[in-house]
Amino acid sequence: MDRTDALATRRAKIDSRIETALAAADEDGLAVARETVDAFDDRWYGQLVLGAYDATVDRRDTAVVLPAAAAVELLRGYCRLRGELLVQLAERGAHSITRDPTAALLGADYLYTAAYSALGSAEHPDLDEGFATLTSVLESITGAFATVEGAPTDGSDQIHSIEQTAGSLGEGAAVIGTTLAGVSEADEERFRALGRGASTARRIDRALASEHTGTVLPPALDEDTLEAHANTCHAVVDRTLDELERTADVTALRALLASERGDGQPPPSRDRAAE
């Protein structure tokens, strides 16, 4: 199975768990919740959970890790829906968002409660730590939205917004994966840096590569500052992967990051003999 097939297989398994979590949304008429989550065709954050878990676990437990991956994807949907609603209500920039605000708020609330329910469906002795991480990510996202009253005016504001939303999601995904795998504190910190760096860089790269319509935060882009920060994050990710590779199997993580960069190659690994 090549890298593309492996990623597609993982995505399908995460989709199956998400489908279970969203069943009540159809019953309750919360179409916007499903539409938002279905719009993500890569399940990148869920795959980050799987990659971090598989890199360090001795024996894989699908019943534990897949609900966790689904939970992070549902929280990702919450972040997207609330972010777009903020843009819509503020009438910030050019956008085509015309959702009913009440329906969007209800849909967002459904998604974050569904995230907790999905994680709670797993059985694991360290699940409380997983809930604590999920709560930390949620607080970071809501805090970022609460402090945005107008368009950020400089690069530092924009970077902070991305770090607190996409960066926190990536960090949380990696930490939850390693929590379920039972890694050491030192390795968890490395995965924490990897998840935040990869997710922040990914968000910036995507924003700079496309026409920004104001549908996601931040609404203004200082391109030079953001590009420099993305490059710094990429360097952190590459260095961290090299460090982790000494004790962990980061093959799946390299494949995931390579697919995102679009270069067909995993992030480079330094020649350890030269170190």
Disulfide bonds with the S-S distance in Angstrom:
none
